[in-house]
Amino acid sequence: MLIRTASNLSQIPGIAHGFFGRQGGVSEGIYASLNCGPGSSDVGEHVAENRRRVLTALGGANLLTLYQIHSPNAVVVTEPWAQGPQADAMATNVRGLALGILTADCAPVLFADPAARVIGAAHAGWKGAVSGVIDAVLEKMESLGADRARVIAAIGPCISQPNYEVGPEFIARFVETGADNTRFFVPSGKADHWRFDLEAYVAHRLQEAGVGLIEPLFTCTYAGQDDFFSFRRTTHRGEKDYGRQVSAIVLE
């Protein structure tokens, strides 16, 4: 099982986390092997077993994921659920609830306030990031007693700038929210196209929001075909579906 961790979160006693890759599960074919996405067309029993293995590795009592819709919506979690609400971020101060984010190129962000014992998790695709999902999860954490100046955040594996080519309508959306956002784009070899640095933009939004300590993992999902699922890689290959890796954090 491939599990990456962030050094800033690893130093906090009583909190476990992991950015899980695609290895160590039971799924087969294009879903091989640790596909944790119930929204995929994978065999349901395989996804359930994969999620059980993740939970065992974390040591939590429940692994909770959302019905992610690329939004700025965030929720407070107080108890386990059978099916997650439509949102892209969550926060809790309840022990044993592992907050999981499913990705296949978008950036998973895990949060913790060590003093308040509050944790959070966010799905930061470009739509959620530009529309405010980072601020939304921090507000939910603050409602539980967190202080964003104390919050520690880690940005997990996501698509890197060399592999993220976008068109003119994409860059226009970012320029609308701030002219200096052009610094997250570099020209590609195709006319009127650029390459977008999602990880750097998410780190920027975290800094703007007042997060005290931020650690990007600098790991590309698109390039690591043996280690991570990637929506864009699947699209380029013409495959019918794709798996999702999970990133999770839990108060032990």
HELIX and SHEET records of a PDB file:
HELIX    1   1 SER A    7  SER A   10  1                                   4    
HELIX    2   2 GLY A   29  TYR A   31  5                                   3    
HELIX    3   3 GLY A   44  LEU A   58  1                                  15    
HELIX    4   4 TRP A  126  SER A  131  1                                   6    
HELIX    5   5 VAL A  133  SER A  143  1                                  11    
HELIX    6   6 GLN A  161  ASN A  163  5                                   3    
HELIX    7   7 PRO A  168  THR A  177  1                                  10    
HELIX    8   8 ALA A  179  PHE A  184  5                                   6    
HELIX    9   9 LEU A  198  GLU A  208  1                                  11    
HELIX   10  10 PHE A  231  ARG A  237  1                                   7    
SHEET    1   A 5 ILE A   3  ARG A   4  0                                        
SHEET    2   A 5 ILE A  15  PHE A  20 -1                                        
SHEET    3   A 5 GLN A 245  LEU A 251 -1                                        
SHEET    4   A 5 LEU A  97  THR A 103 -1                                        
SHEET    5   A 5 ASN A  62  THR A  65  1                                        
SHEET    1   B 6 ALA A  74  VAL A  76  0                                        
SHEET    2   B 6 ALA A  89  THR A  92  1                                        
SHEET    3   B 6 VAL A 118  ALA A 124 -1                                        
SHEET    4   B 6 ALA A 107  ASP A 113 -1                                        
SHEET    5   B 6 ILE A 152  ILE A 155 -1                                        
SHEET    6   B 6 LEU A 213  PRO A 216  1                                        
SHEET    1   C 3 GLU A 165  VAL A 166  0                                        
SHEET    2   C 3 TRP A 194  PHE A 196 -1                                        
SHEET    3   C 3 PHE A 185  PRO A 187 -1                                        
END                                                                             
